Amino acid sequence: MNQKKPAPMHSAIPRKVCPVCGQASYSLAGIHPQCAEAQADEKRMKKVKAKKADKPIVLDATPSAWRKPCPKCGTHVHVRKAQCECGHKFVVQKTKSGFGSDDE
């Protein structure tokens, strides 16, 4: 039973392709609204990211079990970091017993 399906009577109208993401667009303008927003906001976001990269991350001065202050630049870094972004190296204390011991 080999039957062929009939050809469609009307051809489908090709959809416009979004220039940002490259997928078929459902918008009449040919670009997805979220893609148009991202495209328009790109310049501003580059400026914001560049401004953020210039500033060092300074957390509040409240004591925390997970952060330690860098004596050189004053930023708070995670306690497991051995070196701050400014280049300061923290002193590593070795224990005589327990985990992290090299005396075994």
C-alpha positions, 0 to 999 in steps of 0.5 A: 500500500504505497500511497503518495500524499497530495501536494499542498494547494497553497504554498506557505509564506516564508517568514522573515528571519530575525537579524539578531538571533537568526530564527524565524520571526513572528513579528511584522517588523522581522525582528523579535521584540526581545532581540530588538531590545537587546540590540538597542541596549547593547551600547549602554550595557558595554558602558555599565560593564566597563564601569563595573570592571574598573571598580574593586568589589568592596563589601560591607565591613561587617565580620563574616566567616567566609570573607577576609579583608585585604590589608593592601587594598581593603577589599574583602575576599573569600577566606580560601583565596591565597592571593587578592586581585591587587597582588597581596599574598595572604600568609598560609598557616599550617596546622600540626594535626588534622586536615591540611597537615603535611607532617604525615 
